[in-house]
Amino acid sequence: NLVDFKAIVEEQKKLNPFWFDDEADALAVENDIVSAERQLGLSFPEKYRGFLREFGGGYFAFTNVFSVDIDGAWYICEKNQEAKSYLPDNFLAISDDETGGFYGYVVTKGECNEAIYYWDHESNSIEDKMFEDIFEYIVTIGLSD
């Protein structure tokens, strides 16, 4: 949950403050979240919404997370628009692995599933569920040294 995740992040910040040196996109307010959801035509999972409100987005230790900051470098609507020609219609990218693949949500009837999947650019396919939620994804990928 968000409380446990925040505790893990705070501990990592104490141990490895340089992991969090990169500038982040702005923290989200509800209007930002709703606006991005409308533009994308879907609803975000609650844990992603919580992450956006608490941390914003951008580089996060050893990963990145797309934000709803319209002026940010990691704006989710822009990032998904850029990848629209090759990502499946039922996939919302929320993180770029910076090697051509994306982590994100499978979308069913306009609702993002809470689980994180990986879209592999080499096979052009969504792989099996990788993580239960965004918090597990970030702890595993972003906060492992």
DSSP file (Angstrom, degrees, kcal/mol; ACC not computed):
  #  RESIDUE AA STRUCTURE BP1 BP2  ACC     N-H-->O    O-->H-N    N-H-->O    O-->H-N    TCO  KAPPA ALPHA  PHI   PSI    X-CA   Y-CA   Z-CA
    1    1 A N     >        0   0    0      0, 0.0     4,-2.5     0, 0.0     5,-0.2   0.000 360.0 360.0 360.0 172.4    0.0    0.0    0.0
    2    2 A L  H  >  +     0   0    0      1,-0.2     4,-2.8     2,-0.2     5,-0.2   0.862 360.0  54.1 -63.1 -38.6    1.0    3.7   -0.3
    3    3 A V  H  > S+     0   0    0      2,-0.2     4,-1.7     1,-0.2    -1,-0.2   0.943 112.5  43.1 -62.5 -48.1    2.0    4.0    3.4
    4    4 A D  H  > S+     0   0    0      1,-0.2     4,-2.0     2,-0.2    -2,-0.2   0.905 113.9  52.0 -63.8 -41.6    4.4    1.0    3.2
    5    5 A F  H  X S+     0   0    0     -4,-2.5     4,-2.5     1,-0.2    -2,-0.2   0.925 107.4  51.5 -61.4 -45.4    5.7    2.2   -0.1
    6    6 A K  H  X S+     0   0    0     -4,-2.8     4,-2.6     1,-0.2    -1,-0.2   0.874 108.3  52.6 -60.0 -37.4    6.4    5.7    1.2
    7    7 A A  H  X S+     0   0    0     -4,-1.7     4,-2.1     2,-0.2    -1,-0.2   0.906 109.6  48.6 -65.3 -41.1    8.3    4.2    4.1
    8    8 A I  H  X S+     0   0    0     -4,-2.0     4,-2.2     2,-0.2    -2,-0.2   0.919 112.5  48.6 -63.9 -43.9   10.5    2.1    1.7
    9    9 A V  H  X S+     0   0    0     -4,-2.5     4,-2.5     1,-0.2    -2,-0.2   0.926 110.2  50.8 -62.9 -45.7   11.2    5.2   -0.4
   10   10 A E  H  X S+     0   0    0     -4,-2.6     4,-1.8     1,-0.2    -1,-0.2   0.895 110.1  50.2 -61.2 -40.0   12.1    7.3    2.7
   11   11 A E  H  X S+     0   0    0     -4,-2.1     4,-2.1     1,-0.2    -1,-0.2   0.918 111.6  48.2 -63.4 -43.3   14.5    4.6    3.9
   12   12 A Q  H  X S+     0   0    0     -4,-2.2     4,-3.4     1,-0.2    -2,-0.2   0.867 107.9  55.3 -65.7 -36.0   16.2    4.5    0.4
   13   13 A K  H  < S+     0   0    0     -4,-2.5    -1,-0.2     2,-0.2    -2,-0.2   0.878 109.5  47.3 -63.8 -36.9   16.4    8.3    0.3
   14   14 A K  H  < S+     0   0    0     -4,-1.8    -2,-0.2    -5,-0.2    -1,-0.2   0.911 119.9  38.1 -68.5 -42.4   18.3    8.2    3.6
   15   15 A L  H  < S+     0   0    0     -4,-2.1    -2,-0.2     1,-0.2    -3,-0.2   0.852 135.3  18.2 -77.1 -35.9   20.6    5.4    2.4
   16   16 A N    ><  +     0   0    0     -4,-3.4     3,-1.8    -5,-0.2     4,-0.4  -0.532  64.5 163.2-137.5  66.1   21.1    6.6   -1.2
   17   17 A P  G >  S+     0   0    0      0, 0.0     3,-1.7     0, 0.0    -1,-0.1   0.820  74.1  65.3 -60.6 -30.3   20.1   10.2   -1.5
   18   18 A F  G >  S+     0   0    0      1,-0.3     3,-1.4     2,-0.2     4,-0.2   0.723  86.5  71.8 -65.7 -20.4   21.9   10.5   -4.9
   19   19 A W  G <  S+     0   0    0     -3,-1.8    42,-0.8     1,-0.3    -1,-0.3   0.756 102.4  43.9 -62.4 -22.5   19.4    8.1   -6.4
   20   20 A F  G <  S+     0   0    0     -3,-1.7    -1,-0.3    -4,-0.4    -2,-0.2   0.066  80.4 107.1-113.2  22.6   16.8   10.8   -6.2
   21   21 A D    <   +     0   0    0     -3,-1.4    -1,-0.2     2,-0.1    -2,-0.1   0.761  52.4  98.3 -74.4 -26.6   18.8   13.7   -7.5
   22   22 A D  S    S-     0   0    0     -3,-0.3     2,-0.1    -4,-0.2    39,-0.1  -0.338  86.8-100.9 -67.4 144.3   17.1   14.0  -10.9
   23   23 A E        -     0   0    0      1,-0.1    36,-0.6    35,-0.0     2,-0.2  -0.407  40.2-145.7 -65.5 135.8   14.5   16.6  -11.2
   24   24 A A  E     -A   58   0A   0     34,-0.2    34,-0.2    -2,-0.1     3,-0.1  -0.651  16.6-105.5-101.0 157.8   10.9   15.2  -11.0
   25   25 A D  E     -A   57   0A   0     32,-2.4    32,-0.7    -2,-0.2     3,-0.1  -0.398  57.7 -76.9 -71.6 161.5    7.8   16.3  -12.7
   26   26 A A        -     0   0    0     30,-0.2    42,-0.3     1,-0.1    -1,-0.2  -0.172  49.8 -98.2 -63.2 150.4    5.3   18.1  -10.5
   27   27 A L        -     0   0    0     29,-0.1     2,-0.3    27,-0.1    26,-0.2  -0.373  46.4-113.8 -62.5 147.6    3.0   16.4   -8.0
   28   28 A A        -     0   0    0     24,-2.3     2,-0.3    21,-0.1    -1,-0.1  -0.600  22.6-160.0 -89.0 145.7   -0.4   15.8   -9.3
   29   29 A V    >>  -     0   0    0     -2,-0.3     4,-1.8    39,-0.1     3,-0.8  -0.800  40.8 -99.0-110.8 164.3   -3.7   17.3   -8.1
   30   30 A E  H 3> S+     0   0    0     -2,-0.3     4,-2.8     1,-0.3     5,-0.2   0.853 122.1  56.4 -54.9 -39.8   -7.0   15.6   -8.8
   31   31 A N  H 3> S+     0   0    0      1,-0.2     4,-2.3     2,-0.2    -1,-0.3   0.880 106.4  50.9 -61.1 -37.7   -7.7   18.0  -11.8
   32   32 A D  H <> S+     0   0    0     -3,-0.8     4,-2.2     2,-0.2    -1,-0.2   0.917 112.3  46.6 -63.9 -43.5   -4.4   16.9  -13.5
   33   33 A I  H  X S+     0   0    0     -4,-1.8     4,-2.5     2,-0.2    -2,-0.2   0.946 114.1  46.3 -64.5 -49.3   -5.3   13.2  -13.0
   34   34 A V  H  X S+     0   0    0     -4,-2.8     4,-2.5     1,-0.2    -1,-0.2   0.891 111.4  52.8 -62.1 -40.6   -8.9   13.6  -14.3
   35   35 A S  H  X S+     0   0    0     -4,-2.3     4,-2.4    -5,-0.2    -1,-0.2   0.924 111.2  45.6 -62.2 -45.3   -7.7   15.7  -17.3
   36   36 A A  H  X S+     0   0    0     -4,-2.2     4,-2.4     2,-0.2    -2,-0.2   0.909 111.8  52.4 -65.3 -41.4   -5.1   13.0  -18.3
   37   37 A E  H  X>S+     0   0    0     -4,-2.5     5,-2.0     1,-0.2     4,-1.5   0.920 111.0  47.6 -60.2 -43.2   -7.7   10.2  -17.9
   38   38 A R  H  <5S+     0   0    0     -4,-2.5    -2,-0.2     2,-0.2    -1,-0.2   0.927 111.5  49.8 -63.6 -44.8  -10.1   12.1  -20.1
   39   39 A Q  H  <5S+     0   0    0     -4,-2.4    -1,-0.2     1,-0.2    -2,-0.2   0.884 117.2  41.0 -62.2 -37.9   -7.5   12.8  -22.8
   40   40 A L  H  <5S-     0   0    0     -4,-2.4    -1,-0.2     2,-0.2    -2,-0.2   0.636 107.5-127.3 -85.3 -14.9   -6.5    9.1  -22.8
   41   41 A G  T  <5S+     0   0    0     -4,-1.5     2,-0.3     1,-0.3    -3,-0.2   0.871  73.7  82.8  72.3  38.8  -10.1    7.8  -22.5
   42   42 A L  S   <S-     0   0    0     -5,-2.0     2,-0.4    -6,-0.1    -1,-0.3  -0.935  75.0-106.6-157.2 176.3   -9.6    5.6  -19.5
   43   43 A S  B     -c  111   0B   0     67,-2.1    69,-2.2    -2,-0.3    -9,-0.1  -0.963  29.3-133.1-117.4 133.1   -9.3    5.4  -15.7
   44   44 A F        -     0   0    0     -2,-0.4     2,-0.1    67,-0.1    70,-0.1  -0.448  30.9-100.9 -76.5 153.7   -6.0    5.0  -13.8
   45   45 A P     >  -     0   0    0      0, 0.0     4,-2.0     0, 0.0     3,-0.3  -0.416  33.4-113.4 -69.2 154.7   -5.7    2.4  -11.0
   46   46 A E  H  > S+     0   0    0      1,-0.2     4,-2.4     2,-0.2     5,-0.1   0.851 113.7  54.8 -61.1 -37.8   -5.9    3.9   -7.5
   47   47 A K  H  > S+     0   0    0      2,-0.2     4,-2.2     1,-0.2    -1,-0.2   0.872 108.1  49.1 -68.2 -35.0   -2.3    3.0   -6.6
   48   48 A Y  H  > S+     0   0    0     -3,-0.3     4,-2.5     2,-0.2    -1,-0.2   0.915 109.9  52.0 -66.4 -42.1   -1.0    4.9   -9.7
   49   49 A R  H  X S+     0   0    0     -4,-2.0     4,-2.0     1,-0.2    -2,-0.2   0.916 109.7  50.0 -58.4 -43.6   -3.2    7.9   -8.7
   50   50 A G  H  X S+     0   0    0     -4,-2.4     4,-2.1     1,-0.2    -1,-0.2   0.901 109.3  50.9 -62.5 -42.2   -1.7    7.8   -5.2
   51   51 A F  H  X>S+     0   0    0     -4,-2.2     4,-3.2     1,-0.2     5,-0.9   0.929 109.1  51.4 -60.1 -45.7    1.9    7.7   -6.6
   52   52 A L  H  X5S+     0   0    0     -4,-2.5   -24,-2.3     1,-0.2     4,-1.0   0.886 111.5  47.0 -60.6 -40.3    1.1   10.7   -8.9
   53   53 A R  H  <5S+     0   0    0     -4,-2.0    -1,-0.2   -26,-0.2    -2,-0.2   0.870 121.1  36.5 -69.6 -36.4   -0.2   12.7   -5.9
   54   54 A E  H  <5S+     0   0    0     -4,-2.1    -2,-0.2    -5,-0.2    -1,-0.2   0.813 136.9  11.7 -86.7 -32.6    2.8   11.8   -3.6
   55   55 A F  H  <5S-     0   0    0     -4,-3.2     2,-1.3    -5,-0.2    -3,-0.2   0.574  78.4-148.7-126.5 -15.5    5.7   11.7   -6.0
   56   56 A G     << -     0   0    0     -4,-1.0     2,-0.3    -5,-0.9   -30,-0.2  -0.651  42.0 -93.3  81.8 -95.7    4.6   13.3   -9.4
   57   57 A G  E    S+A   25   0A   0     -2,-1.3   -32,-2.4   -32,-0.7     2,-0.3  -0.966  70.6  96.9 166.1-174.7    6.7   11.4  -11.9
   58   58 A G  E    S+AB  24  65A   0      7,-3.4     7,-2.1    -2,-0.3   -34,-0.2  -0.699  86.4   1.5 103.1-158.9    9.9   11.5  -13.9
   59   59 A Y  E     - B   0  64A   0    -36,-0.6     2,-0.4    -2,-0.3     5,-0.3  -0.439  62.3-176.4 -64.9 135.6   13.2    9.7  -12.9
   60   60 A F  E >   - B   0  63A   0      3,-3.1     3,-1.3    -2,-0.1     2,-0.4  -0.819  57.6 -66.1-139.2  92.8   12.7    7.7   -9.7
   61   61 A A  T 3  S-     0   0    0    -42,-0.8    82,-0.2    -2,-0.4    -1,-0.1  -0.489 121.8  -6.7  58.5-115.7   15.9    6.1   -8.6
   62   62 A F  T 3  S+     0   0    0     80,-2.4    -1,-0.2    -2,-0.4     2,-0.2   0.158 134.3  41.5 -98.5  19.5   16.7    3.5  -11.4
   63   63 A T  E <  S-B   60   0A   0     -3,-1.3    -3,-3.1    79,-0.2     2,-0.3  -0.792  72.5-126.3-142.0-172.8   13.5    3.9  -13.3
   64   64 A N  E     -B   59   0A   0     -5,-0.3     2,-0.4    -2,-0.2    -5,-0.2  -0.975  11.3-156.2-138.8 154.2   11.1    6.5  -14.5
   65   65 A V  E     -B   58   0A   0     -7,-2.1    -7,-3.4    -2,-0.3    30,-0.2  -0.998  24.0-119.1-134.1 129.6    7.4    6.9  -14.1
   66   66 A F        -     0   0    0     28,-3.3     9,-0.2    -2,-0.4     2,-0.2  -0.381  34.1-155.3 -68.0 144.3    5.2    8.9  -16.5
   67   67 A S  B     -e   75   0C   0      7,-2.6     9,-3.4     2,-0.2    10,-0.3  -0.482  27.4-125.8-112.0 178.8    3.4   11.9  -14.9
   68   68 A V        +     0   0    0    -42,-0.3     2,-1.0     7,-0.2   -39,-0.1   0.084  69.3 124.0-110.6  19.5    0.2   13.9  -15.4
   69   69 A D    >   -     0   0    0      1,-0.2     3,-2.3   -43,-0.1    -2,-0.2  -0.724  51.5-157.5 -81.7 103.8    2.3   17.2  -15.4
   70   70 A I  T 3  S+     0   0    0     -2,-1.0    -1,-0.2     1,-0.3     5,-0.1   0.752  94.0  43.3 -58.2 -25.5    1.4   18.7  -18.8
   71   71 A D  T 3  S+     0   0    0     -3,-0.1    -1,-0.3     3,-0.0     2,-0.1   0.400  96.6 106.7 -97.7   0.9    4.6   20.7  -18.7
   72   72 A G  S X  S-     0   0    0     -3,-2.3     3,-0.9     1,-0.1   -47,-0.1  -0.353  77.5-123.0 -82.8 160.8    6.7   17.9  -17.5
   73   73 A A  T 3  S+     0   0    0      1,-0.2    -1,-0.1    -2,-0.1   -15,-0.1   0.673 111.5  47.4 -71.5 -17.9    9.3   15.8  -19.4
   74   74 A W  T 3  S+     0   0    0     -5,-0.1    -7,-2.6    -9,-0.1    -1,-0.2  -0.065  73.4 161.0-117.6  31.7    7.4   12.6  -18.6
   75   75 A Y  B <>  -e   67   0C   0     -3,-0.9     4,-2.6    -9,-0.2     5,-0.2  -0.375  35.0-144.1 -61.5 120.0    3.8   13.6  -19.4
   76   76 A I  H  > S+     0   0    0     -9,-3.4     4,-2.3     1,-0.2     5,-0.2   0.836  95.1  53.0 -59.9 -38.6    1.9   10.4  -19.9
   77   77 A C  H  > S+     0   0    0    -10,-0.3     4,-1.9     1,-0.2    -1,-0.2   0.926 113.3  43.6 -65.3 -42.9   -0.4   11.6  -22.7
   78   78 A E  H  > S+     0   0    0     -3,-0.2     4,-2.5     2,-0.2    -2,-0.2   0.917 113.1  51.3 -67.1 -43.8    2.5   12.8  -24.7
   79   79 A K  H  X S+     0   0    0     -4,-2.6     4,-1.1     1,-0.2    -2,-0.2   0.896 113.3  44.7 -63.0 -40.4    4.6    9.6  -24.1
   80   80 A N  H  < S+     0   0    0     -4,-2.3     4,-0.4    -5,-0.2    -1,-0.2   0.844 111.1  53.8 -73.8 -32.6    1.7    7.4  -25.1
   81   81 A Q  H >< S+     0   0    0     -4,-1.9     3,-1.1    -5,-0.2     4,-0.3   0.918 106.6  52.7 -64.0 -43.1    1.0    9.5  -28.2
   82   82 A E  H 3< S+     0   0    0     -4,-2.5     3,-0.3     1,-0.2    -1,-0.2   0.832 116.6  39.2 -59.8 -32.9    4.6    9.2  -29.3
   83   83 A A  T >X S+     0   0    0     -4,-1.1     4,-2.4    -5,-0.2     3,-1.7   0.358  85.0 105.8 -99.2   3.9    4.3    5.4  -29.0
   84   84 A K  T <4  +     0   0    0     -3,-1.1    -1,-0.2    -4,-0.4    -2,-0.1   0.810  69.7  63.1 -56.9 -34.5    0.8    5.1  -30.4
   85   85 A S  T 34 S+     0   0    0     -4,-0.3    -1,-0.3    -3,-0.3    -2,-0.1   0.714 120.0  20.9 -68.8 -18.7    1.9    3.7  -33.8
   86   86 A Y  T <4 S+     0   0    0     -3,-1.7    -2,-0.2     2,-0.1    -1,-0.2   0.621 100.9  90.0-125.0 -18.9    3.4    0.5  -32.2
   87   87 A L  S  < S-     0   0    0     -4,-2.4     4,-0.0    -7,-0.2    34,-0.0  -0.573  83.8-105.0 -77.8 144.6    1.8    0.0  -28.8
   88   88 A P    >   -     0   0    0      0, 0.0     3,-1.5     0, 0.0    -1,-0.1  -0.319  25.2-118.2 -64.2 152.2   -1.4   -2.1  -28.7
   89   89 A D  T 3  S+     0   0    0      1,-0.3    -2,-0.1     3,-0.0    -5,-0.0   0.770 113.0  56.0 -61.6 -26.8   -4.6   -0.2  -28.2
   90   90 A N  T 3  S+     0   0    0     16,-0.1    17,-2.9    19,-0.0     2,-0.4   0.095  94.1  85.2 -95.9  23.5   -5.3   -2.0  -24.9
   91   91 A F  E <   -F  106   0D   0     -3,-1.5     2,-0.6    15,-0.2    15,-0.2  -0.989  55.1-165.0-130.3 128.6   -2.0   -1.0  -23.3
   92   92 A L  E     -F  105   0D   0     13,-2.7    13,-2.4    -2,-0.4     2,-0.3  -0.950  18.9-142.6-111.6 113.5   -1.2    2.2  -21.4
   93   93 A A  E     +F  104   0D   0     -2,-0.6    11,-0.3    11,-0.2   -13,-0.1  -0.559  27.9 167.3 -74.3 133.7    2.6    2.8  -21.0
   94   94 A I  E     +     0   0D   0      9,-2.9   -28,-3.3     1,-0.3     2,-0.3   0.398  67.5  29.6-122.7  -3.9    3.6    4.3  -17.6
   95   95 A S  E     -F  103   0D   0      8,-1.6     8,-2.5   -30,-0.2     2,-0.5  -0.969  64.6-143.6-158.1 140.8    7.3    3.8  -17.8
   96   96 A D  E     -F  102   0D   0     -2,-0.3     6,-0.2     6,-0.2   -32,-0.1  -0.913   5.9-154.3-106.2 125.3    9.9    3.5  -20.5
   97   97 A D        -     0   0    0      4,-2.3     5,-0.1    -2,-0.5    -1,-0.1   0.507  36.7-127.1 -78.2   0.2   12.7    1.0  -20.0
   98   98 A E  S    S+     0   0    0      3,-0.4    -1,-0.1     1,-0.1     4,-0.1   0.660  96.2  80.8  62.6  20.3   14.9    3.2  -22.2
   99   99 A T  S    S-     0   0    0      2,-0.3    -1,-0.1     0, 0.0     3,-0.1   0.201 121.8 -79.7-129.7  10.3   15.7    0.3  -24.5
  100  100 A G  S    S+     0   0    0      1,-0.4     2,-0.2    21,-0.1    -4,-0.0   0.224 100.3 100.5 112.8 -13.8   12.5    0.2  -26.5
  101  101 A G        -     0   0    0     19,-0.1    -4,-2.3    20,-0.1    -1,-0.4  -0.582  53.5-149.1-102.2 166.9   10.2   -1.5  -24.1
  102  102 A F  E     -FG  96 119D   0     17,-1.8    17,-3.4    -6,-0.2     2,-0.4  -0.981   7.9-145.0-135.3 145.8    7.5   -0.2  -21.8
  103  103 A Y  E     +FG  95 118D   0     -8,-2.5    -9,-2.9    -2,-0.4    -8,-1.6  -0.865  47.1 116.6 -99.9 144.3    6.0   -1.1  -18.5
  104  104 A G  E     -FG  93 117D   0     13,-2.4    13,-3.2    -2,-0.4     2,-0.3  -0.964  54.3 -59.7-178.4-164.4    2.3   -0.3  -18.2
  105  105 A Y  E     -F   92   0D   0    -13,-2.4   -13,-2.7    -2,-0.3     2,-0.5  -0.792  32.2-128.6-108.6 143.8   -1.3   -1.4  -17.7
  106  106 A V  E     -F   91   0D   0      9,-0.4     7,-2.6    -2,-0.3     2,-0.5  -0.788  31.0-143.9 -83.1 133.3   -3.6   -3.6  -19.7
  107  107 A V  E     -D  112   0B   0    -17,-2.9     2,-0.5    -2,-0.5     5,-0.2  -0.888  19.4-178.0-108.0 127.3   -6.8   -1.6  -20.3
  108  108 A T  E >  S-D  111   0B   0      3,-2.7     3,-1.7    -2,-0.5    -2,-0.0  -0.984  73.2 -20.0-126.6 120.2  -10.2   -3.4  -20.4
  109  109 A K  T 3  S-     0   0    0     -2,-0.5    -1,-0.1     1,-0.3     3,-0.1   0.874 128.7 -49.7  50.5  43.8  -13.3   -1.4  -21.1
  110  110 A G  T 3  S+     0   0    0      1,-0.2   -67,-2.1   -68,-0.1     2,-0.5   0.523 116.5 111.3  79.2   6.3  -11.6    1.9  -20.2
  111  111 A E  E <   -cD  43 108B   0     -3,-1.7    -3,-2.7   -69,-0.2     2,-0.5  -0.951  62.8-134.6-116.5 130.2  -10.2    0.7  -16.9
  112  112 A C  E     - D   0 107B   0    -69,-2.2    -5,-0.2    -2,-0.5     2,-0.1  -0.693  22.3-126.5 -80.7 129.0   -6.6    0.1  -16.2
  113  113 A N        -     0   0    0     -7,-2.6    -7,-0.1    -2,-0.5    -1,-0.0  -0.472  17.4-126.2 -67.1 146.2   -5.8   -3.2  -14.5
  114  114 A E  S    S+     0   0    0     -2,-0.1    20,-0.2    -9,-0.1    -1,-0.1   0.781  83.3  92.8 -67.5 -28.2   -3.7   -2.6  -11.3
  115  115 A A  S    S-     0   0    0     18,-0.1     2,-0.5    -9,-0.1    -9,-0.4  -0.312  76.0-126.6 -70.1 150.3   -1.1   -5.1  -12.4
  116  116 A I  B     -I  131   0E   0     15,-2.5    14,-2.7    17,-0.1    15,-1.8  -0.859  27.9-174.9-100.8 130.5    2.0   -4.0  -14.3
  117  117 A Y  E     -G  104   0D   0    -13,-3.2   -13,-2.4    -2,-0.5     2,-0.5  -0.711  19.6-126.2-114.9 167.8    2.8   -5.7  -17.6
  118  118 A Y  E     -G  103   0D   0     10,-0.4     9,-3.3     9,-0.4     2,-0.6  -0.975   8.8-151.3-119.9 130.3    5.7   -5.3  -20.0
  119  119 A W  E     -GH 102 126D   0    -17,-3.4   -17,-1.8    -2,-0.5     2,-0.6  -0.905  16.2-150.5 -99.5 118.9    5.4   -4.6  -23.7
  120  120 A D  E  >> - H   0 125D   0      5,-2.7     5,-1.3    -2,-0.6     4,-1.3  -0.794   7.3-159.5 -94.0 119.8    8.4   -6.1  -25.5
  121  121 A H  T  45S+     0   0    0     -2,-0.6    -1,-0.1     1,-0.2   -20,-0.1   0.788  89.6  56.9 -70.1 -27.3    9.4   -4.1  -28.6
  122  122 A E  T  45S+     0   0    0      1,-0.2    -1,-0.2     3,-0.1    -2,-0.0   0.909 120.0  27.6 -72.3 -40.9   11.3   -7.1  -30.1
  123  123 A S  T  45S-     0   0    0      2,-0.2    -2,-0.2     0, 0.0    -1,-0.2   0.531  99.6-134.8 -94.4  -6.8    8.3   -9.5  -30.0
  124  124 A N  T  <5 +     0   0    0     -4,-1.3     2,-0.3     1,-0.2    -3,-0.2   0.907  66.4 113.0  53.1  45.5    5.8   -6.6  -30.3
  125  125 A S  E   <S-H  120   0D   0     -5,-1.3    -5,-2.7   -37,-0.0     2,-0.6  -0.977  73.8-110.4-146.3 157.3    3.7   -8.2  -27.6
  126  126 A I  E     -H  119   0D   0     -2,-0.3    -7,-0.2    -7,-0.2     3,-0.1  -0.784  38.9-144.1 -85.8 122.9    2.5   -7.7  -24.0
  127  127 A E        -     0   0    0     -9,-3.3    -9,-0.4    -2,-0.6     3,-0.2  -0.334  34.0 -71.9 -81.6 169.1    4.2  -10.3  -21.8
  128  128 A D  S    S-     0   0    0      1,-0.2   -10,-0.4   -11,-0.1    -1,-0.2  -0.078  74.8 -64.3 -54.9 160.4    2.6  -11.9  -18.8
  129  129 A K        -     0   0    0      1,-0.1   -12,-0.2   -12,-0.1    -1,-0.2  -0.208  50.8-175.2 -49.6 131.2    1.9   -9.9  -15.7
  130  130 A M        +     0   0    0    -14,-2.7     2,-0.3     1,-0.3   -13,-0.2   0.811  62.9  14.4 -99.2 -39.6    5.2   -8.8  -14.2
  131  131 A F  B     -I  116   0E   0    -15,-1.8   -15,-2.5     1,-0.1    -1,-0.3  -0.973  64.2-126.9-142.1 150.0    4.2   -7.0  -11.0
  132  132 A E  S    S-     0   0    0     -2,-0.3     2,-0.3   -17,-0.2    -1,-0.1   0.837  88.2 -20.9 -66.0 -33.7    1.1   -6.8   -8.8
  133  133 A D  S  > S-     0   0    0    -18,-0.2     4,-2.1   -17,-0.1   -17,-0.1  -0.944  77.5 -79.7-163.4 179.1    1.0   -3.0   -8.9
  134  134 A I  H  > S+     0   0    0     -2,-0.3     4,-2.6   -20,-0.2     5,-0.2   0.835 122.3  57.1 -62.4 -33.5    3.1    0.1   -9.4
  135  135 A F  H  > S+     0   0    0      2,-0.2     4,-2.5     1,-0.2    -1,-0.2   0.929 107.8  45.9 -66.6 -44.1    4.6   -0.1   -5.9
  136  136 A E  H  > S+     0   0    0      2,-0.2     4,-2.4     1,-0.2     5,-0.3   0.905 112.5  53.0 -63.5 -40.3    6.0   -3.6   -6.5
  137  137 A Y  H  X>S+     0   0    0     -4,-2.1     4,-3.1     2,-0.2     5,-0.7   0.951 112.2  43.1 -58.0 -51.2    7.3   -2.5   -9.9
  138  138 A I  I  X>S+     0   0    0     -4,-2.6     5,-1.6     1,-0.2     4,-1.1   0.907 114.2  49.5 -67.1 -41.2    9.2    0.5   -8.5
  139  139 A V  I  <5S+     0   0    0     -4,-2.5     4,-0.3     3,-0.2    -1,-0.2   0.919 119.2  39.3 -61.9 -42.4   10.6   -1.4   -5.5
  140  140 A T  I  <5S+     0   0    0     -4,-2.4    -2,-0.2    -5,-0.2    -1,-0.2   0.930 132.3  21.4 -74.8 -47.7   11.8   -4.2   -7.7
  141  141 A I  I  <5S+     0   0    0     -4,-3.1     3,-0.2    -5,-0.3    -3,-0.2   0.888 131.7  35.2 -90.1 -45.1   13.1   -2.2  -10.7
  142  142 A G  I  <<S+     0   0    0     -4,-1.1   -80,-2.4    -5,-0.7    -3,-0.2   0.778 120.9  39.8 -87.0 -28.0   13.7    1.3   -9.4
  143  143 A L  S   <S+     0   0    0     -5,-1.6     2,-0.5    -4,-0.3    -1,-0.2   0.225  87.8 101.8-111.7  14.3   15.0    0.7   -5.9
  144  144 A S              0   0    0     -3,-0.2    -4,-0.0    -6,-0.2   -82,-0.0  -0.855 360.0 360.0 -98.9 130.8   17.2   -2.3   -6.4
  145  145 A D              0   0    0     -2,-0.5    -1,-0.1     0, 0.0    -4,-0.0   0.461 360.0 360.0 -99.0 360.0   20.9   -1.6   -6.5
